Amino acid sequence: MWYSVSTFAVAQRDQHSVKEPLWEEQIFLVDAESENDAKHKAELLAQRDECEYTVRNGSSLTWRFNCVSKVYKLPDEDIRDGVEIFSRFLKDSEAKSLLNPIE
């Protein structure tokens, strides 16, 4: 069965949380036997992207896996061009926040 799994990672500077941290949402397409298996696979996929690097001002920035947000079983097991793999309903403020570019 195919699942769409949403995960979140959060950035930290110099091992400390900042006042307004930067978050990343990743959505993975996962082939799994159950919702729990899909969640576990997505956790592993998201954790492989954890990293640390130095930014321009010399401080270090660390991306860490935070959580699996949502797991959706896809209704169509025949994955093909044009198949919808994720949708959600948003409040007006949520949509505007997502459409606002990060500076």
N, C-alpha and C positions, 0 to 999 in steps of 0.2 A: 504494500500500500504506500501511496505517496502522501507526504505531509509537507506543509509549509510551516516553518518554525522561526519565530521572531526572537532574537536575542538582543541583550543590551550590554554594552561595555562602557566604562567610564574612565576618563583621563585624570591622572593625578600628577601634580608637579612636585618634584623633590620629595616623594613619599608622603606628601601632605595633601589633603583635600583643599581645593580652592573654593572661594565663596560661591562662585557659579561654575560648577564643573561642566565640561564638555562631554556629551554622551554620543554614542554611536549605536544605531539600531541596524542589525544585520538580519536579513531574511534568507534562510537556507531552504533549499528543496531537498528533502530527505526521503529515501526509500527505506521503510522500516516495517516490522511486523506488528507494532502496536504504538500507541501514543507515547507510552513511557520509553520505548526504544528510540522513537524519533527525538524525544526530548534529550535523551542521553547522547545520541549521535550529534545533535546540534550543539550541546554543551562542549563536546570534544572539538568540533569544528571551530567554535568561537574561541575556545581557549588556545588553539594553535595560532591565532592572530594576536595574542598578547605580546606586547613588545615594549621596549624602552629605548628612547633616543634623546639626544641633546638638541634643544631648540636654539634659535639665534642668540638669545640673551645668555646662553650658557647653562641654564637650568635643565634638569632632566624631566622628560614627560613620559609617563608610564600608562599604557592602556591595559586595563584589566577587565576580564569577563565579570559581569555582574549577575545576570540572571537570564533565564528563559522567560519571555513575556507571554507568548501565546503559541499554541500548537493547533494547527488546523488540518484535519484530514481532507484531502482533496477528493472531490466527488468523482472526478474522472481519472481512472487508473491508466488510461491511454494518453500519456503525456505526448503532446504534439504542438506544433506551431499555433500560437494564439490561445492556448488554454490559460484561463485565469488561475493564478496560483495564490493570490492574496487580495482581499478587500476588507475594508472596515468602514464603519460609520464614524464620523467625526463631528464634534461640536464646532461651531463657527470659530471659536477662539483656538481650538486645536488645529484646524485647517490653516488658519492665518499664521499660527506659529510655525507649522511645517513649511509653509510657503515663504517665510521670511528667511532670506539667506544669512548664514553665519558670517560674521565679519572677522 
